[in-house]
Amino acid sequence: MEIIDVEKILAEVAPTSESISVGVVDAETAHKAISLRVLTVDDSSVARKQVTRCLQTVGVEVVALNDGRQALDYLRKLVDDGKKPEEE
């Protein structure tokens, strides 16, 4: 039996725009976004890439991980390091 990643195939065959429409994000919001770091977690590589690209478009720093275990390990490492996420 073979597992097919339909979402990935559709993204390759019929790619969607990952840009943010003009006017959706105003200048003030974009300026605030530059100082943000967002942790996004999804088992779909296509979804992770879409979210990452959209957020990066407005200047957000993105940490994209595959699953909850990776996210928990990442957050625990931050706590163990004694650093806030924005200091890493």
N, CA, C and O atoms as a GROMACS GRO file, in nm:
protein
  352
    1MET      N    1   0.084  -0.118   0.000
    1MET     CA    2   0.000   0.000   0.000
    1MET      C    3   0.089   0.124   0.000
    1MET      O    4   0.190   0.129   0.070
    2GLU      N    5   0.052   0.222  -0.078
    2GLU     CA    6   0.128   0.346  -0.089
    2GLU      C    7   0.044   0.461  -0.034
    2GLU      O    8  -0.076   0.470  -0.060
    3ILE      N    9   0.108   0.548   0.041
    3ILE     CA   10   0.040   0.665   0.095
    3ILE      C   11   0.069   0.782   0.002
    3ILE      O   12   0.185   0.810  -0.030
    4ILE      N   13  -0.036   0.850  -0.039
    4ILE     CA   14  -0.022   0.963  -0.130
    4ILE      C   15  -0.055   1.091  -0.055
    4ILE      O   16  -0.159   1.100   0.010
    5ASP      N   17   0.032   1.189  -0.065
    5ASP     CA   18   0.009   1.320  -0.003
    5ASP      C   19  -0.066   1.407  -0.104
    5ASP      O   20  -0.006   1.479  -0.183
    6VAL      N   21  -0.199   1.398  -0.098
    6VAL     CA   22  -0.284   1.469  -0.194
    6VAL      C   23  -0.262   1.620  -0.185
    6VAL      O   24  -0.258   1.688  -0.288
    7GLU      N   25  -0.249   1.672  -0.064
    7GLU     CA   26  -0.229   1.815  -0.046
    7GLU      C   27  -0.102   1.863  -0.116
    7GLU      O   28  -0.101   1.968  -0.180
    8LYS      N   29   0.004   1.785  -0.104
    8LYS     CA   30   0.131   1.821  -0.168
    8LYS      C   31   0.118   1.815  -0.320
    8LYS      O   32   0.169   1.903  -0.390
    9ILE      N   33   0.052   1.713  -0.370
    9ILE     CA   34   0.034   1.700  -0.515
    9ILE      C   35  -0.048   1.818  -0.569
    9ILE      O   36  -0.012   1.876  -0.671
   10LEU      N   37  -0.157   1.853  -0.501
   10LEU     CA   38  -0.238   1.966  -0.545
   10LEU      C   39  -0.160   2.097  -0.542
   10LEU      O   40  -0.176   2.180  -0.631
   11ALA      N   41  -0.076   2.114  -0.441
   11ALA     CA   42   0.005   2.236  -0.432
   11ALA      C   43   0.104   2.245  -0.548
   11ALA      O   44   0.134   2.355  -0.596
   12GLU      N   45   0.153   2.131  -0.594
   12GLU     CA   46   0.247   2.130  -0.706
   12GLU      C   47   0.175   2.148  -0.840
   12GLU      O   48   0.226   2.217  -0.929
   13VAL      N   49   0.058   2.089  -0.853
   13VAL     CA   50  -0.017   2.094  -0.979
   13VAL      C   51  -0.089   2.228  -0.996
   13VAL      O   52  -0.091   2.285  -1.105
   14ALA      N   53  -0.149   2.276  -0.889
   14ALA     CA   54  -0.225   2.401  -0.893
   14ALA      C   55  -0.186   2.488  -0.775
   14ALA      O   56  -0.262   2.501  -0.679
   15PRO      N   57  -0.068   2.550  -0.782
   15PRO     CA   58  -0.021   2.630  -0.669
   15PRO      C   59  -0.113   2.750  -0.641
   15PRO      O   60  -0.171   2.808  -0.732
   16THR      N   61  -0.123   2.783  -0.514
   16THR     CA   62  -0.204   2.897  -0.474
   16THR      C   63  -0.113   3.014  -0.440
   16THR      O   64   0.005   2.996  -0.411
   17SER      N   65  -0.169   3.131  -0.444
   17SER     CA   66  -0.093   3.250  -0.407
   17SER      C   67  -0.077   3.252  -0.256
   17SER      O   68  -0.173   3.230  -0.182
   18GLU      N   69   0.043   3.279  -0.211
   18GLU     CA   70   0.069   3.286  -0.068
   18GLU      C   71   0.097   3.428  -0.024
   18GLU      O   72   0.139   3.453   0.089
   19SER      N   73   0.073   3.522  -0.115
   19SER     CA   74   0.096   3.661  -0.080
   19SER      C   75  -0.027   3.717  -0.010
   19SER      O   76  -0.138   3.664  -0.022
   20ILE      N   77  -0.005   3.822   0.063
   20ILE     CA   78  -0.113   3.887   0.136
   20ILE      C   79  -0.164   4.001   0.050
   20ILE      O   80  -0.086   4.082   0.000
   21SER      N   81  -0.295   4.008   0.034
   21SER     CA   82  -0.355   4.111  -0.051
   21SER      C   83  -0.326   4.250   0.003
   21SER      O   84  -0.317   4.272   0.124
   22VAL      N   85  -0.310   4.343  -0.090
   22VAL     CA   86  -0.285   4.482  -0.054
   22VAL      C   87  -0.402   4.532   0.030
   22VAL      O   88  -0.518   4.507  -0.002
   23GLY      N   89  -0.372   4.602   0.137
   23GLY     CA   90  -0.475   4.658   0.222
   23GLY      C   91  -0.515   4.569   0.339
   23GLY      O   92  -0.582   4.615   0.431
   24VAL      N   93  -0.475   4.443   0.336
   24VAL     CA   94  -0.510   4.353   0.446
   24VAL      C   95  -0.429   4.388   0.571
   24VAL      O   96  -0.481   4.384   0.682
   25VAL      N   97  -0.304   4.421   0.551
   25VAL     CA   98  -0.216   4.457   0.662
   25VAL      C   99  -0.175   4.603   0.645
   25VAL      O  100  -0.112   4.639   0.546
   26ASP      N  101  -0.212   4.685   0.743
   26ASP     CA  102  -0.174   4.826   0.733
   26ASP      C  103  -0.031   4.847   0.782
   26ASP      O  104   0.031   4.755   0.836
   27ALA      N  105   0.022   4.965   0.763
   27ALA     CA  106   0.162   4.995   0.795
   27ALA      C  107   0.192   4.975   0.943
   27ALA      O  108   0.299   4.926   0.979
   28GLU      N  109   0.099   5.014   1.029
   28GLU     CA  110   0.122   5.000   1.174
   28GLU      C  111   0.132   4.853   1.214
   28GLU      O  112   0.220   4.815   1.291
   29THR      N  113   0.043   4.771   1.161
   29THR     CA  114   0.046   4.628   1.190
   29THR      C  115   0.174   4.565   1.137
   29THR      O  116   0.237   4.484   1.206
   30ALA      N  117   0.213   4.601   1.016
   30ALA     CA  118   0.335   4.547   0.957
   30ALA      C  119   0.456   4.587   1.041
   30ALA      O  120   0.548   4.507   1.059
   31HIS      N  121   0.458   4.710   1.092
   31HIS     CA  122   0.570   4.755   1.176
   31HIS      C  123   0.577   4.673   1.305
   31HIS      O  124   0.686   4.636   1.349
   32LYS      N  125   0.463   4.646   1.366
   32LYS     CA  126   0.459   4.566   1.488
   32LYS      C  127   0.500   4.422   1.462
   32LYS      O  128   0.563   4.358   1.547
   33ALA      N  129   0.464   4.371   1.345
   33ALA     CA  130   0.492   4.230   1.312
   33ALA      C  131   0.641   4.201   1.305
   33ALA      O  132   0.683   4.088   1.330
   34ILE      N  133   0.720   4.300   1.272
   34ILE     CA  134   0.865   4.280   1.258
   34ILE      C  135   0.927   4.230   1.389
   34ILE      O  136   1.027   4.159   1.386
   35SER      N  137   0.869   4.267   1.502
   35SER     CA  138   0.926   4.228   1.631
   35SER      C  139   0.870   4.095   1.682
   35SER      O  140   0.902   4.054   1.794
   36LEU      N  141   0.789   4.027   1.603
   36LEU     CA  142   0.725   3.904   1.650
   36LEU      C  143   0.798   3.778   1.603
   36LEU      O  144   0.858   3.775   1.495
   37ARG      N  145   0.790   3.676   1.686
   37ARG     CA  146   0.833   3.541   1.647
   37ARG      C  147   0.713   3.450   1.672
   37ARG      O  148   0.655   3.451   1.781
   38VAL      N  149   0.676   3.373   1.572
   38VAL     CA  150   0.559   3.287   1.580
   38VAL      C  151   0.601   3.142   1.566
   38VAL      O  152   0.680   3.107   1.478
   39LEU      N  153   0.547   3.058   1.653
   39LEU     CA  154   0.567   2.914   1.642
   39LEU      C  155   0.445   2.857   1.573
   39LEU      O  156   0.333   2.869   1.624
   40THR      N  157   0.465   2.794   1.459
   40THR     CA  158   0.355   2.730   1.387
   40THR      C  159   0.384   2.581   1.377
   40THR      O  160   0.496   2.540   1.348
   41VAL      N  161   0.281   2.501   1.401
   41VAL     CA  162   0.298   2.356   1.404
   41VAL      C  163   0.191   2.292   1.317
   41VAL      O  164   0.071   2.314   1.337
   42ASP      N  165   0.234   2.213   1.220
   42ASP     CA  166   0.140   2.141   1.135
   42ASP      C  167   0.210   2.022   1.074
   42ASP      O  168   0.326   2.031   1.034
   43ASP      N  169   0.140   1.910   1.065
   43ASP     CA  170   0.202   1.791   1.006
   43ASP      C  171   0.205   1.799   0.853
   43ASP      O  172   0.267   1.715   0.788
   44SER      N  173   0.141   1.898   0.797
   44SER     CA  174   0.141   1.916   0.652
   44SER      C  175   0.252   2.013   0.613
   44SER      O  176   0.251   2.129   0.654
   45SER      N  177   0.346   1.966   0.533
   45SER     CA  178   0.455   2.054   0.489
   45SER      C  179   0.400   2.168   0.403
   45SER      O  180   0.454   2.278   0.405
   46VAL      N  181   0.296   2.141   0.327
   46VAL     CA  182   0.235   2.244   0.243
   46VAL      C  183   0.176   2.355   0.331
   46VAL      O  184   0.199   2.473   0.306
   47ALA      N  185   0.102   2.317   0.433
   47ALA     CA  186   0.042   2.415   0.523
   47ALA      C  187   0.149   2.495   0.596
   47ALA      O  188   0.138   2.617   0.608
   48ARG      N  189   0.253   2.427   0.644
   48ARG     CA  190   0.363   2.498   0.712
   48ARG      C  191   0.426   2.601   0.620
   48ARG      O  192   0.450   2.715   0.662
   49LYS      N  193   0.451   2.563   0.496
   49LYS     CA  194   0.513   2.656   0.401
   49LYS      C  195   0.421   2.774   0.372
   49LYS      O  196   0.468   2.888   0.364
   50GLN      N  197   0.292   2.750   0.356
   50GLN     CA  198   0.198   2.858   0.328
   50GLN      C  199   0.192   2.957   0.444
   50GLN      O  200   0.201   3.078   0.424
   51VAL      N  201   0.179   2.906   0.564
   51VAL     CA  202   0.172   2.993   0.682
   51VAL      C  203   0.303   3.070   0.698
   51VAL      O  204   0.303   3.190   0.723
   52THR      N  205   0.415   2.999   0.683
   52THR     CA  206   0.546   3.062   0.698
   52THR      C  207   0.565   3.175   0.597
   52THR      O  208   0.606   3.285   0.635
   53ARG      N  209   0.535   3.150   0.473
   53ARG     CA  210   0.553   3.254   0.370
   53ARG      C  211   0.464   3.375   0.393
   53ARG      O  212   0.508   3.488   0.377
   54CYS      N  213   0.339   3.351   0.431
   54CYS     CA  214   0.249   3.463   0.458
   54CYS      C  215   0.298   3.548   0.574
   54CYS      O  216   0.299   3.671   0.566
   55LEU      N  217   0.339   3.484   0.681
   55LEU     CA  218   0.388   3.559   0.797
   55LEU      C  219   0.518   3.631   0.767
   55LEU      O  220   0.537   3.745   0.809
   56GLN      N  221   0.607   3.566   0.694
   56GLN     CA  222   0.734   3.629   0.660
   56GLN      C  223   0.714   3.749   0.568
   56GLN      O  224   0.794   3.842   0.569
   57THR      N  225   0.608   3.747   0.489
   57THR     CA  226   0.577   3.859   0.400
   57THR      C  227   0.561   3.989   0.477
   57THR      O  228   0.598   4.095   0.428
   58VAL      N  229   0.506   3.981   0.598
   58VAL     CA  230   0.488   4.101   0.680
   58VAL      C  231   0.597   4.117   0.784
   58VAL      O  232   0.588   4.203   0.872
   59GLY      N  233   0.702   4.036   0.775
   59GLY     CA  234   0.818   4.055   0.861
   59GLY      C  235   0.822   3.973   0.988
   59GLY      O  236   0.910   3.994   1.071
   60VAL      N  237   0.729   3.882   1.005
   60VAL     CA  238   0.727   3.798   1.125
   60VAL      C  239   0.834   3.689   1.112
   60VAL      O  240   0.848   3.628   1.006
   61GLU      N  241   0.908   3.667   1.219
   61GLU     CA  242   1.003   3.555   1.223
   61GLU      C  243   0.924   3.429   1.258
   61GLU      O  244   0.845   3.429   1.352
   62VAL      N  245   0.945   3.323   1.182
   62VAL     CA  246   0.864   3.202   1.199
   62VAL      C  247   0.952   3.082   1.236
   62VAL      O  248   1.056   3.059   1.175
   63VAL      N  249   0.906   3.009   1.336
   63VAL     CA  250   0.963   2.878   1.368
   63VAL      C  251   0.854   2.778   1.330
   63VAL      O  252   0.748   2.775   1.392
   64ALA      N  253   0.880   2.697   1.228
   64ALA     CA  254   0.780   2.602   1.179
   64ALA      C  255   0.823   2.460   1.211
   64ALA      O  256   0.932   2.417   1.173
   65LEU      N  257   0.737   2.387   1.281
   65LEU     CA  258   0.769   2.251   1.322
   65LEU      C  259   0.661   2.154   1.275
   65LEU      O  260   0.549   2.193   1.244
   66ASN      N  261   0.698   2.025   1.271
   66ASN     CA  262   0.611   1.921   1.215
   66ASN      C  263   0.500   1.873   1.307
   66ASN      O  264   0.391   1.838   1.260
   67ASP      N  265   0.525   1.870   1.437
   67ASP     CA  266   0.425   1.810   1.525
   67ASP      C  267   0.436   1.866   1.667
   67ASP      O  268   0.528   1.941   1.700
   68GLY      N  269   0.340   1.826   1.748
   68GLY     CA  270   0.335   1.874   1.885
   68GLY      C  271   0.455   1.835   1.968
   68GLY      O  272   0.498   1.912   2.053
   69ARG      N  273   0.511   1.718   1.944
   69ARG     CA  274   0.630   1.673   2.017
   69ARG      C  275   0.747   1.768   1.990
   69ARG      O  276   0.816   1.809   2.083
   70GLN      N  277   0.768   1.801   1.864
   70GLN     CA  278   0.876   1.894   1.829
   70GLN      C  279   0.852   2.030   1.893
   70GLN      O  280   0.945   2.094   1.942
   71ALA      N  281   0.727   2.075   1.892
   71ALA     CA  282   0.694   2.204   1.951
   71ALA      C  283   0.721   2.204   2.101
   71ALA      O  284   0.778   2.299   2.155
   72LEU      N  285   0.680   2.097   2.168
   72LEU     CA  286   0.702   2.086   2.312
   72LEU      C  287   0.852   2.082   2.343
   72LEU      O  288   0.897   2.148   2.436
   73ASP      N  289   0.928   2.006   2.266
   73ASP     CA  290   1.073   2.000   2.285
   73ASP      C  291   1.136   2.138   2.265
   73ASP      O  292   1.223   2.178   2.341
   74TYR      N  293   1.090   2.210   2.163
   74TYR     CA  294   1.142   2.344   2.134
   74TYR      C  295   1.113   2.438   2.252
   74TYR      O  296   1.201   2.511   2.297
   75LEU      N  297   0.989   2.435   2.301
   75LEU     CA  298   0.952   2.523   2.412
   75LEU      C  299   1.025   2.485   2.540
   75LEU      O  300   1.066   2.573   2.616
   76ARG      N  301   1.041   2.356   2.565
   76ARG     CA  302   1.116   2.313   2.684
   76ARG      C  303   1.261   2.359   2.677
   76ARG      O  304   1.319   2.400   2.778
   77LYS      N  305   1.319   2.353   2.558
   77LYS     CA  306   1.457   2.398   2.541
   77LYS      C  307   1.469   2.547   2.574
   77LYS      O  308   1.566   2.590   2.636
   78LEU      N  309   1.371   2.625   2.532
   78LEU     CA  310   1.372   2.767   2.564
   78LEU      C  311   1.368   2.789   2.714
   78LEU      O  312   1.439   2.873   2.768
   79VAL      N  313   1.283   2.712   2.783
   79VAL     CA  314   1.272   2.723   2.928
   79VAL      C  315   1.402   2.679   2.995
   79VAL      O  316   1.450   2.744   3.087
   80ASP      N  317   1.458   2.567   2.948
   80ASP     CA  318   1.583   2.516   3.005
   80ASP      C  319   1.698   2.613   2.985
   80ASP      O  320   1.787   2.624   3.071
   81ASP      N  321   1.698   2.683   2.873
   81ASP     CA  322   1.803   2.781   2.845
   81ASP      C  323   1.786   2.907   2.929
   81ASP      O  324   1.877   2.988   2.940
   82GLY      N  325   1.668   2.921   2.990
   82GLY     CA  326   1.641   3.040   3.070
   82GLY      C  327   1.619   3.163   2.986
   82GLY      O  328   1.628   3.276   3.036
   83LYS      N  329   1.590   3.143   2.858
   83LYS     CA  330   1.570   3.256   2.768
   83LYS      C  331   1.424   3.267   2.729
   83LYS      O  332   1.354   3.167   2.718
   84LYS      N  333   1.382   3.388   2.709
   84LYS     CA  334   1.251   3.410   2.651
   84LYS      C  335   1.264   3.383   2.502
   84LYS      O  336   1.372   3.400   2.446
   85PRO      N  337   1.156   3.342   2.435
   85PRO     CA  338   1.164   3.315   2.291
   85PRO      C  339   1.223   3.430   2.211
   85PRO      O  340   1.296   3.408   2.114
   86GLU      N  341   1.193   3.553   2.250
   86GLU     CA  342   1.244   3.667   2.173
   86GLU      C  343   1.394   3.691   2.196
   86GLU      O  344   1.456   3.767   2.122
   87GLU      N  345   1.451   3.626   2.297
   87GLU     CA  346   1.594   3.642   2.325
   87GLU      C  347   1.680   3.537   2.258
   87GLU      O  348   1.802   3.550   2.251
   88GLU      N  349   1.616   3.431   2.207
   88GLU     CA  350   1.694   3.323   2.146
   88GLU      C  351   1.752   3.365   2.013
   88GLU      O  352   1.820   3.286   1.948
   0.00000   0.00000   0.00000
